[in-house]
């Protein structure tokens, strides 16, 4: 008798790389949101690492896909970490208080410099006393 799929193996984290140079406008933001949410659901992962290295510009509409994904991840009991931010994107997210350095203020997103650091951060957070 075969066992159900996923009984012994789980995907605790998935890494998505956004490959859009400039995220601006409602149509693109909605398309990206739908793609990210669908990919997350297909992955069956709990946590998400979002690699934003290719993104050089992020309009206010461009925040929405990430916030929508964050809500979905939290609804599944997971966390999301942004990584490989270009300085101009990091500045936009910092000014809007969506990220914070060294936890200076509460922020929507955790940030790490690399994909591996982001994954490690998820595991460090899992091991921390609650």
N, C-alpha and C positions, 0 to 999 in steps of 0.2 A: 504494500500500500504506500503510495507516495504522500509526502508531507506537504502541507500548504506552503506556498511561496512566502518567503520572508520569515519563517519561523525561527531560524537560527542566525540570520544575517540581517542587519539593519543599516540604514544609511543615516547616521546622526547629523551629517552636515553636507551641504551641496555648495559648490562654488559656481557662481554665474559671473561671466565677464561681459560687461556692457560694451558693445563695439560701435557706439554712436559717438561721433566727435562732438556734436553740439545737440543738446536736448533742449529744444525750444518749441513752443506751440502746443496747443491742446491736442491736435490730431496725433502727433508723434508721441506725446506723453500718454495718451490713452492707449495707443498701440503697444507701447513699451510696457505699460501696466498690465495689459491683458496677457502679453507674452510672458512676463515674469511670473504672474500668478499661475498661469497654466503650467509653466515649467516647474514651479515649486510643487504644485499638486501632483504632477506626474512623477516627480522625484521620490516622493514618500519620505523625504528628509525632514528632520526637525528644525535644524538651524540652517542659516544662510550666510555665506560670505559673498559679498558683492564687490567684484574687482572693477574699479572705475578708472583704470589707467588710461583708457582711450578717450575718456570724456574731458574735453577742454573747456566746455561752456555748459552751464546749467541755468536755465531760466526758472522763474518761480513755478511755472507749469511743470518743469522737469523734476520738482520735488515730489509731486504726487505719486508717480509710480513707486518710488522708494518707500513713501509713507504707507501706501496701500499694501505693499509687500510686507512691511514691518508689522502692520496690523494682522495680516494673515499668519505670519510666522508666530507672533505672540499668541494668537488664538489656538495654535497647535502646541503651545508650551515651549516654543523655541526662542532663540535670539538671533539678531542679525548684526553683522559686523561689516562695515565698509573698509576697503583697503585700496592701496596704491593710488591715492588721490593726488591729482596734479595740484600745484600750489593755488592756481586760480579757482579751482573747484573747492578746495579746502577752505579758502578764504570766504567764499559765498556761504558754505555750510556753517562756518564758524560765526559769521556776522549774523546769520539768521538763527543762531543758537540751536541748530540741528545737530551739531557736534560740539564737544567741549574737550579741551586738553587737560589731562591729569584730573578729570572729574571736577573741575573748578565749579561748574554749574551743571544741574541735571540737563541731559540732552537726549534727543530721540535716538541717536545712533552712536554705537561704539565705533572707534576708528583704530586701525592698525596699519603699519607701513607696508606690510607684505601679506600675501596670501597665507604663507605658513605661520606668520605671527597671528593672523586673524583666527586661523584654526586652533592654534595653541591657546589663544585667549578664550575661545569657547570651552576648551577642555579645562583650563584653569578655573573658569567661572563655574563649571560643573562640579569641580572638586572642592570649591570653597564652601565653608559651612554656611548653612542657610538660616 
